[in-house]
């Protein structure tokens, strides 16, 4: 069992992995977390140069910014933190590190799925609060003050029926960041572009299968207003279960792919 997992050895390796993540992606993550401040300063100076005055920033701009930050982080984090493993010297050093493949896999999964989003959220939370405090006329209120139940809580679709938004966000993050982490440790060049093309190919394949299923007439995926009114609980329940199963299967496959890649990493 000690050859597979030892708590002390894993703890030492996890700390090493965190330092490695900080060195490779710390500055980029800091810039991502400071985007509310950067955007507000840019908006402020553009207003002064254009002599438009200090008009309030549209709320949609801030939500769009949040989406862009999350997307960019998902696309780049895994590649910048672990992409060097495809290099001969770095890959050889990684293989020789005193930890089992399982411990390296577990540490990598925790870093990209747990540590990274927590650190990014804290940075965004702090910079968002500071920006709202320093530039209230331009930035407006904090993001979390705007319909907080719609942003961080479960959204009620109809009486007694909820969509768990935090869970969906976490599962979406995990599936996305694991996809590009796997691509980062598999491809030697153009890691993000090749990972994206692979995802597009898989998406097209599943879309084709779905079209064939619908065309066969054996499955009916249509949701009408009448069907929703008649049995909303069943429809929302099916949607929740379908999303959960999709994300669960995707994440399991991605985690298995990363473990297999680490297991077979050779230089």
N, C-alpha and C positions, 0 to 999 in steps of 0.2 A: 504493500500500500504506500510506503514511503517513496517508492520509485515513481508513483503517480502523483501523489499530493502530500506535501508536508507543510503544515501551517506556518512554521518559522521560515522555511525556504521560500514559500509563496509570498509571505509578507515582505521579505527582503527584495524579491524580484518585483513585486507590485510597486514598491517605493522607487525602485530603479526605473520601472516603466513610466511612472508618473513624472520623474525628472526628465526622462527622454521625451515625453509628450510636451512638457513645458519648454524644453530647449528647441524642439522642432516646430511647435505650433503655438507657443505661449504668446508671442507678439501678435500673430494673426488673430488669435482668439481675443486678445485685449482690444485690438482695433475693431473687431466685430462687436464686442460689448460696448464700445464707446461710440457706436454709430449715431445714437440719438444726439450726442453732443456735437459730433462732426457735422451731421445734417443740419442741426439748428444754426451752427456758426456759418455754414455755407448759405443757408436760407437768409440769415441775417445780413451778410455782406452783399449778397445778390440784391436784396431789397434796398440797401444803401446805395449801391452802384447804380441801380436802375431807377433810384429815387421814387420807389413805390411805397416807401414807408414801412413800418413794422406791422404788416397785416398778419393775423393769426395763421399758423400753418394748418392746412386742412387735415382733419382727423384721418381721412383715408390715406394720406401720405405716411403717417406714422405706422398704420397697420401694414401698408405695403412695404415699408422699411423692415418691419419685423419679419415678414415673409421672405424678403430678399436675404436678410441676415441668416435665417435658419437654412435656406436653400444653399447659400454659398458655403456655410459651415459643413453641411452634409456632404457637399460635393468635394470639398478640399481636405477636411480634417484627417480622415483615414489615410489618404494618400501622403500627406505631409508628415504624419506621425510614423507610419509604418512602410511607406513606399520604398524606403531605402533597402528593405530586406531583399529586393530583387538584384541589388548590386552585389558583386562577388565578395568584396571585403566585409561589408556590413552584414550580408547574409551569413557568411562564415562565422563572424563574431557572435551573431544571434544564436546560431546553432550551438556554439560552445558555452553559452551562458548556463550557469548552474541552476537549471530549473527544468522540470518536465514539460513535455509538449502540452499537456493538459493545463499546467499552471500558466504557461505563456498564453495559451488560448483564453483561459479564464480572465487573466489580467487584461488582455487586449479587449475582450468583450466588455468588461467593467469600465475601462477607460472611455471607450467610444459611446457606449450606451447609457452609462450612469454618470460618470465624473464629468465628461465633456458638457452634456446639457445642463447639469447643475451649475457648473462654473459660468457657462454662458448666460444662464438665467439670472444669476446673482449679479454679474457685470451689467446686464441690461437693466435690471431692477435699480441698481445704484445710479447708473448714468441717466436713466429715465427720470428718477426722482431729483437728481441734481439739476438736470436741464429744466425740469418744470419749476424748480425753485429759483434758478438763476434767470431764466428767460420766460416768465409766465405770459408776457404779452405776445411772444412769438410762438413758443412751443405749446402753450396751453397747459392743461392738466396732465397728470400721469396717465400712462396707458392703462394701468390697472384700475384707475378710477372710472374708466369709461365702460359702463355696462359690465362690471366685473363678473356677474353671474354668467354672462354670455361668453366671457373669455376663459375663465378658469374653472367654471362649475359645469355640472351636467345640464344640458339644455333640455327643457321640457318641450316635447313635441305636441303632446296632447295630454289630457289629464291622466296622471299615473304613468306616463311613458317618457323615458328620458334617454338621451344620447350622451354617453359619457365622453365628453370632449377631451379631458385630460388623458384618458386612456388611449383615445384615438391619436392624439398628438404624440404620445410616447411611443406607441406602436409604429406610427408613421416615421418618426425620427429613427427608431431602431432599425427598421427595414431599410430605410434610405442610407443611413450611415454605414450599416453592415455591407450593403451592396457595393459601395464605393471603396470600403476598406478591403473587401475581397478582391475587387479589381486592382487596387493599389498594390497588393502583394502577389498578384498573378501576372500583370502586364509590366513589361520593362520600360516601355515608352508610351506617351500619350495615354496615361492611365485613366484620367477622368473621361476623356473622349471615348476611349474604347469601352469603358464601363457603361457609359451612357448609351452607346450603340448596342451593346449586349442587352441592356434593359429594354430598349426600343424593340429589338428583335423578339424578345420574350413576350413583350406586351402585344405585339402584332400577332404572334402565334396564338396567344390566349384569346385575343379578339376574334381571330378566324374560327377558333373552336367554338366560341360563344355564338357567332353568327350561324355556324353549321347546326348547332343545337337548336337555336330558335327557328331556323329554316325547316328543320325536320318536323316541327310541329309537336314534338314530344314534351317540350318545355315551354312554359309561358312565363316570361320575366316581366311582362308589362304590369304597371301599377296605375290604375285609373282612380279618379276622384271618388267614384262610386265604391270601388273595392276598399279604398282607404277609410271611407266613412262607415262602411259596414263592419270592418274588422281591423281597426288601426293597430291594436295591440299585436296581432299576428304579423302584420306587415313590418312594423318597427322591430319586433322580435327577430324576424327572419333577417332583416337588414343588419341588426347588431350581431347576430350569430354568424352571418356570412362574412362580415368584416373581421370578426374575431378569428374565425377559422382561416381566412385568407392571410391575415397578418401572422398568425401563429405558424402556419405552414411555411410561409416565406421566411420568417426569422429562423425557424429550425433548419431549413435548407441552407440558409446563408451561414449560420453558425457551424453547421456540419462541413460546409465548403471551406470555411476558414480553418477549421481544425485539420481537415485533410490536407490543405495547402501547407500548413505549418508542419504537419507530420511528414510530408514528402519534400520539404524544402532542402535542396542540395545545391552545392556550388563546387 
